[in-house]
Amino acid sequence: GGSDASGTLGGACGYGDLYSQGYGTNTVALSTALFNDGLSCGGCYEIRCRMKADPQWCLPGTSVVVTATNFCPPN
């Protein structure tokens, strides 16, 4: 959380202060299925918008790469 990732200290992957560890602010918490009991920690994911499904929020040809650093439990 936060523009400087200050609200994301610790996390389920145990990386501590993500910003000072060099992860920056492009980090994500994964669902149960993707988290895979922590085996996905540190994994990188490229997020792209589905232009046909939601054109008002998409910038054609753009994507963002994020690093898995936390777990987002259901509900």
Backbone as a ProteinNet text record, in pm:
[ID]
protein_1_A
[PRIMARY]
GGSDASGTLGGACGYGDLYSQGYGTNTVALSTALFNDGLSCGGCYEIRCRMKADPQWCLPGTSVVVTATNFCPPN
[TERTIARY]
78.1	0	82.9	25.8	89.2	178.2	199.9	280.8	427.8	470.7	609.7	621.3	511.7	505.9	521.7	507.8	527.2	422.9	306.4	203	215.7	323	341	464.9	495.2	612.1	583.1	681.3	664.8	609.5	479.7	417.4	440.3	360.7	365.8	494.4	563.8	687.4	809.1	792.7	900.4	1012.7	985.1	1090.4	1119.2	1044.4	1069.4	1025.7	1105.8	1076.6	1101.9	995.1	1007.1	1078.8	1053.3	1114	1264.9	1310	1454.5	1525.2	1449.5	1506.9	1521.3	1470	1486.7	1369.4	1258.4	1141.4	1058.9	1080.7	1004.9	859.4	771.5	629.8	545.1	603.4	527.5	526.8	461.1	450.4	303.4	275.6	137.1	121.9	-1.4	-42.5	-120.9	-91.2	-152.7	-267.8	-357.6	-467.9	-412.9	-498.2	-458.1	-401.6	-470.8	-427.6	-291.5	-269.9	-142.2	-30.3	-61.9	40.3	107.2	27.8	80.9	168.8	114.2	186.7	323.5	336.3	460.5	559.2	530.3	623.7	633.9	535.1	536.7	601.5	645.9	711.6	830.5	836.7	945.2	919.2	811.6	777.4	733.2	759.6	719.6	602.1	510.7	391.3	375.3	346.2	318.3	166.8	117.7	-24.9	-57.3	-151.4	-197	-348.2	-395.4	-538.7	-599.4	-720.7	-793.9	-876.2	-821.4	-879.9	-1025.3	-1057.4	-1193.8	-1290.1	-1243	-1329.8	-1356.6	-1260.1	-1274.5	-1197.1	-1239.5	-1161.6	-1146.2	-1236.3	-1226.2	-1108.1	-1058.2	-948.2	-814.8	-812.1	-690.5	-612.2	-482.1	-390.9	-330.7	-366.1	-320.4	-168.5	-125.4	16.4	95.8	29.3	103.2	84.3	176.5	169	253.1	240.9	323.2	370.8	496.3	551.4	554.4	499.9	493.5	561.1	602.3	665.5	574	556.6	474.2	548.6	490.8	556.5	463.7	335.8	240.6	127.7	46.9	-68.3	-194.9	-295.4	-424.6	-528.6	-563.1	-658.5	-798.2	-878.6	-1013.8	-1098.5	-1194.7	-1287.9	-1215.7
-119.1	0	126.3	229.2	359.9	375	498.3	524.5	489.5	476.1	439.1	297.9	220.1	82.2	71	182.3	179.8	96.1	79.2	-0.8	-149.3	-189.2	-328.4	-388.6	-347.5	-401.7	-543.3	-629	-766.3	-854.9	-865.3	-949.2	-1096.4	-1178.4	-1322.9	-1385.8	-1318.4	-1373.7	-1341.3	-1252	-1222	-1137.4	-1052.8	-971.2	-843.3	-815.9	-695.5	-569.5	-465.7	-337.4	-350.3	-366.6	-395.1	-285.6	-161.9	-50.4	-48.2	-60	-55.9	-183.6	-292.3	-417	-415.5	-308.9	-294.6	-341.3	-377	-422.5	-306.9	-187.8	-72.5	-81.1	-23.6	-21	-112.2	-180.6	-271.1	-411.9	-424	-552.6	-588.4	-717.8	-762.9	-871.5	-880.9	-992.1	-1088.3	-1216.9	-1316.3	-1388.9	-1439.3	-1522.3	-1655.8	-1732.3	-1863.7	-1951.9	-1957.5	-2043.7	-2002.9	-1873.6	-1827.2	-1829.2	-1803.1	-1797.6	-1934.4	-2040.5	-2177.3	-2204.4	-2172.9	-2193.8	-2126.5	-2013.9	-1936.7	-1970.2	-2073.6	-2110.9	-2004.9	-1916	-1810.4	-1681.4	-1676.4	-1555.7	-1518.4	-1392.5	-1344.5	-1361	-1429.9	-1448.8	-1317.9	-1303.9	-1183.8	-1216	-1119.8	-1134.5	-1009.7	-1029.7	-917	-901	-782.7	-753.4	-669.5	-718.5	-645.9	-631.1	-525.7	-498.2	-569.1	-617.8	-679	-570.1	-517.1	-401.6	-424.1	-540.1	-567.3	-578.4	-628.6	-649.2	-520.1	-430.1	-309	-192.5	-143.9	-43.6	90.5	126.5	258.3	267.4	155.6	157.9	115	80	26.2	131.7	117	192.5	90.1	93.7	-8	-24	-148.9	-180	-160	-136.9	-116	-235.4	-249.8	-352.7	-306.9	-379.2	-352.4	-487.2	-492.5	-613.6	-594	-692	-684.7	-807.3	-794.3	-903.6	-948.6	-1079.1	-1136.1	-1129.4	-1056.5	-1041.2	-1066.8	-1098.9	-1111.9	-1205.4	-1241.1	-1328.1	-1250	-1263.8	-1198.6	-1306.3	-1330.9	-1437.3	-1404.8	-1507.2	-1482.9	-1410.9	-1331.5	-1255.4	-1155.2
0	0	0	-54.9	-60.7	-182.5	-223	-342	-322.1	-196.8	-169.3	-113.3	-120.4	-72.2	78.7	150.8	296	368.6	310	373.1	344.5	280.7	241.4	306.6	425.3	495	542.5	533.5	579.3	470.3	462.5	360.5	385.8	322.1	342.3	289.5	201.5	146.9	233.1	330	423.9	369.8	271.3	212.1	289.8	394.8	474.4	402	410.2	346.1	196.6	121.8	-21.6	-98.1	-61.8	-133.5	-113.3	11.4	37.3	-9.2	-26.9	-77.7	-230	-293.7	-437.5	-521.5	-457.4	-533.3	-588.3	-538.8	-585.5	-543.6	-624.1	-588.2	-676.3	-771.8	-858.6	-799.5	-684.4	-617.2	-600.2	-587.7	-576.2	-470.8	-421.8	-337.2	-425	-416	-502.5	-434.1	-515.6	-467.3	-417	-351.8	-300.1	-410.8	-524	-634.6	-690.1	-708.5	-763.1	-660	-534.2	-428.8	-409.8	-419.9	-417.2	-294.3	-176.7	-49.4	-46.9	-114.9	-113.2	-223.6	-302.1	-408.6	-517.4	-524.7	-626.8	-579	-455.4	-404.2	-492.7	-529.2	-613.7	-761.7	-796.3	-937	-1001.2	-1128	-1201.4	-1292.2	-1301	-1382.8	-1467.9	-1594.8	-1682.7	-1690.8	-1655.5	-1655.1	-1777.9	-1856.1	-1974.8	-1969.3	-2026.1	-2031.5	-2152.3	-2135	-2246.2	-2314.5	-2420.6	-2489.3	-2530	-2582.2	-2626.7	-2509.4	-2397.7	-2282.2	-2205.3	-2200.1	-2118.9	-2180.2	-2296.3	-2369.3	-2298.2	-2212.2	-2147.6	-2051.7	-2001.5	-1904.8	-1963.5	-2090.2	-2152	-2229.1	-2223.2	-2309	-2403.8	-2530.9	-2626.1	-2625.6	-2625	-2634.3	-2506.5	-2393.5	-2269.2	-2175.3	-2083.2	-1980	-1861.4	-1752	-1634.5	-1580.3	-1537.6	-1478.5	-1327.5	-1255.1	-1109.5	-1048.4	-923	-850.4	-737.8	-724.3	-617.7	-485.3	-388.4	-258.2	-140.2	-166.9	-56.5	-97.5	1.4	-16.8	11.8	-72.3	-54	-28.6	97.1	126	74.6	46.7	-2.5	101.7	51.4	134.7	218.7
[MASK]
+++++++++++++++++++++++++++++++++++++++++++++++++++++++++++++++++++++++++++

